[in-house]
């Protein structure tokens, strides 16, 4: 798959996550499921990190330690993205607030994505 397409996909995923994290939460239907927002944060950052791993693996292909760099850059990007979203929620929204446990859920989602990418390395390398 061309790296430009992977980049577009990663940016699209990032944009969708940004939209849903910064949209007015009173417009989101209430779901009575314990810790659903933490599960959503986990899933968002799992997908975010996987999408950026795919791009960075393609971008760094053929370079020394390309897998490690791709995983590291995608993970760091995910953590900083998550922290930035939490700050933006606190500053620019009235129905949301920054939450350290959201950052923890984001980080766990990113970490799980890294281990999943390592486990499925052969399949990911074919993309």
C-alpha positions as a Markdown table, in Angstrom:
| # | Residue | x | y | z |
|---|---|---|---|---|
| 1 | Unk | 0.0 | 0.0 | 0.0 |
| 2 | Unk | 1.4 | 3.4 | -0.9 |
| 3 | Unk | 2.7 | 5.4 | 2.1 |
| 4 | Unk | 0.6 | 8.5 | 1.0 |
| 5 | Unk | -2.5 | 6.4 | 1.4 |
| 6 | Unk | -1.4 | 5.2 | 4.8 |
| 7 | Unk | -0.6 | 8.8 | 5.8 |
| 8 | Unk | -4.1 | 9.9 | 4.6 |
| 9 | Unk | -5.6 | 7.1 | 6.6 |
| 10 | Unk | -3.7 | 8.0 | 9.8 |
| 11 | Unk | -4.6 | 11.7 | 9.4 |
| 12 | Unk | -8.3 | 10.7 | 8.9 |
| 13 | Unk | -8.3 | 8.5 | 12.0 |
| 14 | Unk | -6.6 | 11.4 | 14.0 |
| 15 | Unk | -9.2 | 13.8 | 12.7 |
| 16 | Unk | -12.1 | 11.6 | 13.6 |
| 17 | Unk | -10.7 | 11.0 | 17.1 |
| 18 | Unk | -10.2 | 14.7 | 17.6 |
| 19 | Unk | -13.7 | 15.5 | 16.5 |
| 20 | Unk | -15.3 | 12.9 | 18.8 |
| 21 | Unk | -13.1 | 14.0 | 21.8 |
| 22 | Unk | -13.8 | 17.7 | 21.4 |
| 23 | Unk | -17.5 | 17.6 | 20.3 |
| 24 | Unk | -20.2 | 18.7 | 22.8 |
| 25 | Unk | -20.7 | 15.6 | 25.0 |
| 26 | Unk | -24.3 | 16.5 | 25.7 |
| 27 | Unk | -25.0 | 15.5 | 22.0 |
| 28 | Unk | -23.7 | 12.0 | 22.6 |
| 29 | Unk | -26.3 | 9.5 | 23.7 |
| 30 | Unk | -25.9 | 8.3 | 27.3 |
| 31 | Unk | -24.9 | 4.7 | 27.7 |
| 32 | Unk | -25.1 | 3.1 | 31.1 |
| 33 | Unk | -22.1 | 0.8 | 30.8 |
| 34 | Unk | -19.4 | 1.1 | 33.5 |
| 35 | Unk | -16.2 | 2.9 | 32.3 |
| 36 | Unk | -17.4 | 3.1 | 28.7 |
| 37 | Unk | -15.5 | 6.3 | 28.2 |
| 38 | Unk | -12.2 | 4.6 | 29.2 |
| 39 | Unk | -12.9 | 1.7 | 26.8 |
| 40 | Unk | -13.6 | 4.3 | 24.1 |
| 41 | Unk | -10.3 | 6.1 | 24.9 |
| 42 | Unk | -8.5 | 2.7 | 24.8 |
| 43 | Unk | -10.0 | 1.8 | 21.4 |
| 44 | Unk | -9.3 | 5.3 | 19.9 |
| 45 | Unk | -5.7 | 5.1 | 20.8 |
| 46 | Unk | -5.3 | 1.5 | 19.9 |
| 47 | Unk | -6.5 | 2.4 | 16.4 |
| 48 | Unk | -4.6 | 5.7 | 16.3 |
| 49 | Unk | -1.3 | 4.0 | 17.2 |
| 50 | Unk | -1.8 | 1.1 | 14.7 |
| 51 | Unk | -2.6 | 3.6 | 11.9 |
| 52 | Unk | 0.5 | 5.6 | 12.6 |
| 53 | Unk | 2.6 | 2.4 | 13.0 |
| 54 | Unk | 1.6 | 1.4 | 9.5 |
| 55 | Unk | 2.6 | 4.8 | 8.1 |
| 56 | Unk | 5.9 | 5.0 | 10.0 |
| 57 | Unk | 6.9 | 1.4 | 9.1 |
| 58 | Unk | 6.4 | 2.3 | 5.4 |
| 59 | Unk | 8.1 | 5.7 | 5.8 |
| 60 | Unk | 11.2 | 4.2 | 7.6 |
| 61 | Unk | 11.3 | 1.0 | 5.5 |
| 62 | Unk | 14.8 | -0.2 | 4.7 |
| 63 | Unk | 16.4 | 2.0 | 7.4 |
| 64 | Unk | 18.3 | 0.6 | 10.4 |
| 65 | Unk | 16.0 | -0.4 | 13.3 |
| 66 | Unk | 13.0 | 0.7 | 11.3 |
| 67 | Unk | 10.5 | -1.4 | 13.3 |
| 68 | Unk | 11.7 | -0.1 | 16.7 |
| 69 | Unk | 11.6 | 3.5 | 15.4 |
| 70 | Unk | 8.2 | 3.1 | 13.9 |
| 71 | Unk | 6.8 | 1.7 | 17.1 |
| 72 | Unk | 8.5 | 4.3 | 19.3 |
| 73 | Unk | 7.5 | 7.3 | 17.2 |
| 74 | Unk | 3.9 | 6.1 | 16.9 |
| 75 | Unk | 3.7 | 5.4 | 20.6 |
| 76 | Unk | 5.2 | 8.8 | 21.6 |
| 77 | Unk | 2.9 | 10.5 | 19.1 |
| 78 | Unk | -0.1 | 8.7 | 20.6 |
| 79 | Unk | 0.8 | 9.7 | 24.2 |
| 80 | Unk | 1.3 | 13.4 | 23.2 |
| 81 | Unk | -1.8 | 13.4 | 21.1 |
| 82 | Unk | -3.8 | 12.1 | 24.0 |
| 83 | Unk | -2.4 | 14.6 | 26.4 |
| 84 | Unk | -3.0 | 17.4 | 23.9 |
| 85 | Unk | -6.7 | 16.3 | 23.5 |
| 86 | Unk | -7.2 | 16.3 | 27.2 |
| 87 | Unk | -5.8 | 19.8 | 27.5 |
| 88 | Unk | -7.9 | 21.0 | 24.6 |
| 89 | Unk | -11.0 | 19.5 | 26.2 |
| 90 | Unk | -10.3 | 21.4 | 29.4 |
| 91 | Unk | -9.6 | 24.7 | 27.6 |
| 92 | Unk | -12.0 | 24.8 | 24.6 |
| 93 | Unk | -15.1 | 22.8 | 25.7 |
| 94 | Unk | -17.6 | 23.4 | 28.4 |
| 95 | Unk | -19.0 | 19.9 | 28.6 |
| 96 | Unk | -15.7 | 18.1 | 29.0 |
| 97 | Unk | -12.8 | 18.2 | 31.3 |
| 98 | Unk | -9.2 | 16.9 | 31.4 |
| 99 | Unk | -8.9 | 13.5 | 33.1 |
| 100 | Unk | -5.7 | 11.7 | 34.0 |
| 101 | Unk | -7.5 | 8.4 | 33.8 |
| 102 | Unk | -8.3 | 9.1 | 30.2 |
| 103 | Unk | -4.6 | 9.6 | 29.6 |
| 104 | Unk | -3.9 | 6.3 | 31.3 |
| 105 | Unk | -6.5 | 4.6 | 29.1 |
| 106 | Unk | -5.0 | 6.2 | 26.0 |
| 107 | Unk | -1.5 | 5.0 | 27.0 |
| 108 | Unk | -2.7 | 1.5 | 27.6 |
| 109 | Unk | -4.4 | 1.5 | 24.2 |
| 110 | Unk | -1.2 | 2.7 | 22.6 |
| 111 | Unk | 0.9 | 0.1 | 24.4 |
| 112 | Unk | -1.5 | -2.7 | 23.4 |
| 113 | Unk | -1.3 | -1.5 | 19.8 |
| 114 | Unk | 2.5 | -1.8 | 20.0 |
| 115 | Unk | 2.4 | -5.4 | 21.3 |
| 116 | Unk | -0.3 | -6.3 | 18.8 |
| 117 | Unk | 1.8 | -4.9 | 15.9 |
| 118 | Unk | 4.8 | -6.9 | 17.1 |
| 119 | Unk | 2.6 | -10.1 | 17.4 |
| 120 | Unk | 1.3 | -9.5 | 13.8 |
| 121 | Unk | 4.5 | -8.2 | 12.3 |
| 122 | Unk | 4.4 | -10.6 | 9.3 |
| 123 | Unk | 0.9 | -9.5 | 8.4 |
| 124 | Unk | 1.6 | -5.8 | 8.9 |
| 125 | Unk | 4.8 | -6.0 | 6.8 |
| 126 | Unk | 2.6 | -7.2 | 3.9 |
| 127 | Unk | 0.6 | -3.9 | 3.9 |
